[in-house]
Amino acid sequence: EEYNEIFGMLQEQTGRLSHLAEILLDMTGLQTVERSDTISLAALTEEVFCDLDPVAEKHQVRLIQTDGDCTVTGSYILLYRAVYNLVENAIKYNRPSGSVTVSIHSAESAVLEVTDTGIGISPENQEKICGQIPQPRHGRCRSGACSCKRDCQTAQRPGKSNPEQRKRQYHCPDTA
């Protein structure tokens, strides 16, 4: 029995180290990612919704994409990852029968906005959005908003980010 307990602990630690190695390799590769894809933000959002539909169903959260589209030039994979992370967190930290809405519009630049009916980020933690924020249900820490911001800014030319409670906007240069 003690052997199984130790073996289980070793497996868990190996998994954590493997995940950390993946993150580090991923981060070093960000500088070499090609940023010349022409990307429809509406089509990208549709793909993210398709991939996260089972998660949304499990959490009883409705996914809504409003009309609107913008085309940007950048890295498809990094923008996909940023939008995926935002929508996934909006699902996970939502309430049953809640919703996640993605709106895309053009102002001075392309804007992709994710809003949800979840618990939001407390005002005192909004200032620390890129630091470690305790997860309300699990007690661990996360910095997903920061990695989304980094992915968006790395995928595009530098943009602006305006994180707000239950509302996340990412401004990207408009190319079309």
C-alpha positions in Angstrom: 0.0 0.0 0.0 2.8 2.4 0.9 4.5 1.5 -2.5 1.3 2.5 -4.4 1.1 5.8 -2.5 4.7 6.7 -3.3 4.3 5.6 -6.9 1.1 7.7 -7.2 3.0 10.7 -5.8 5.9 10.2 -8.2 3.5 10.0 -11.1 1.8 13.2 -10.0 5.1 15.1 -9.6 6.3 13.8 -13.0 3.1 15.1 -14.6 3.6 18.5 -13.1 7.3 18.7 -14.2 6.3 17.6 -17.7 3.6 20.3 -17.8 6.1 22.9 -16.6 8.6 21.8 -19.3 5.8 22.2 -21.9 5.1 25.7 -20.7 8.7 26.7 -20.8 9.2 25.3 -24.3 6.1 27.0 -25.4 7.1 30.3 -24.0 10.6 30.2 -25.7 8.9 29.4 -29.0 6.6 32.4 -28.9 9.4 34.6 -30.3 9.7 32.4 -33.4 6.0 32.0 -34.2 5.1 33.3 -37.7 2.7 36.2 -37.5 1.5 36.6 -41.1 -1.8 34.7 -41.0 -4.9 36.6 -42.1 -7.4 35.7 -39.4 -11.2 36.2 -39.3 -11.9 36.7 -35.6 -15.5 35.4 -36.1 -14.3 32.2 -37.7 -11.7 31.7 -35.0 -14.3 32.2 -32.3 -16.6 29.6 -34.0 -13.8 27.1 -33.9 -13.1 27.8 -30.2 -16.8 27.4 -29.4 -16.9 24.1 -31.3 -13.9 22.8 -29.3 -15.3 24.0 -26.0 -18.9 23.0 -26.5 -18.6 19.8 -24.5 -17.1 21.8 -21.5 -19.9 24.3 -21.8 -22.5 21.6 -21.8 -20.9 19.9 -18.7 -21.0 23.2 -16.8 -24.5 24.1 -18.2 -23.2 27.3 -19.8 -24.6 28.8 -23.0 -22.0 30.1 -25.6 -23.2 33.1 -27.6 -21.4 34.8 -30.5 -22.8 38.1 -31.6 -22.8 39.3 -35.2 -19.7 41.1 -36.3 -16.3 40.2 -37.6 -12.9 41.8 -38.1 -9.9 40.5 -40.0 -6.4 40.8 -38.4 -2.9 39.7 -39.4 -1.0 37.7 -36.8 -0.4 34.2 -35.5 -3.6 32.1 -35.8 -2.3 29.6 -33.1 -1.5 32.3 -30.6 -4.8 34.1 -31.1 -6.7 30.8 -31.0 -5.0 30.0 -27.7 -5.8 33.4 -26.2 -9.5 33.3 -27.1 -9.7 29.6 -26.0 -8.2 30.5 -22.6 -10.6 33.4 -22.1 -13.7 31.4 -23.1 -12.6 28.3 -21.1 -12.1 30.4 -18.0 -15.4 32.2 -18.5 -17.1 28.8 -18.6 -15.2 27.3 -15.7 -15.9 30.3 -13.4 -19.5 30.8 -14.4 -22.7 29.6 -12.8 -25.0 26.9 -14.0 -27.4 28.3 -16.6 -25.0 31.1 -17.2 -23.6 32.4 -20.5 -20.4 33.4 -22.2 -20.7 36.0 -25.0 -18.0 36.9 -27.5 -18.5 40.2 -29.4 -16.3 41.4 -32.2 -16.3 44.9 -33.6 -14.0 47.5 -35.0 -13.2 50.8 -33.4 -9.7 52.3 -33.9 -8.6 48.6 -33.9 -10.3 45.2 -33.9 -11.9 44.4 -30.6 -12.7 40.9 -29.3 -14.7 41.1 -26.1 -15.5 38.1 -23.8 -18.2 38.7 -21.2 -19.8 36.2 -18.9 -22.3 35.8 -16.1 -19.7 34.4 -13.7 -18.3 35.6 -10.4 -15.9 38.1 -11.9 -12.6 39.3 -10.5 -12.7 41.2 -7.3 -11.7 44.9 -7.5 -8.6 44.4 -5.3 -7.4 41.6 -7.7 -8.1 43.5 -10.9 -4.9 45.5 -10.3 -2.9 42.3 -10.0 -4.4 40.7 -13.2 -1.0 39.5 -14.4 0.0 38.2 -11.0 -1.1 35.0 -9.3 -4.8 35.1 -8.5 -6.3 32.5 -6.1 -8.8 30.3 -7.9 -12.1 30.6 -6.0 -13.0 26.9 -6.2 -9.7 25.2 -5.9 -7.5 27.4 -3.8 -4.6 27.2 -6.3 -3.3 30.2 -8.3 -3.6 31.0 -11.9 -2.5 33.8 -14.2 -4.6 32.9 -17.3 -5.6 36.5 -18.1 -1.9 37.4 -18.2 -1.1 34.6 -20.5 -4.0 35.5 -22.8 -2.8 39.1 -22.8 0.7 37.9 -23.7 -0.5 35.6 -26.4 -2.7 38.3 -28.0 0.1 40.8 -27.9 2.7 38.3 -29.2 0.3 37.1 -31.9 -0.3 40.6 -33.1 1.8 43.7 -33.1 1.6 45.2 -29.6 -1.9 45.9 -28.5 -3.7 47.2 -25.5 -5.5 45.2 -22.9 -8.3 46.4 -20.6 -9.2 43.7 -18.1 -12.4 44.4 -16.2 -14.6 42.5 -13.9 -16.5 39.9 -16.0 -15.4 41.6 -19.2 -12.2 41.1 -21.1 -11.3 43.1 -24.2 -8.3 42.6 -26.4 -7.5 45.3 -29.0 -5.6 44.2 -32.1 -4.6 46.2 -35.1 -7.3 46.3 -37.8 -6.0 45.2 -41.2 -9.1 45.0 -43.3 
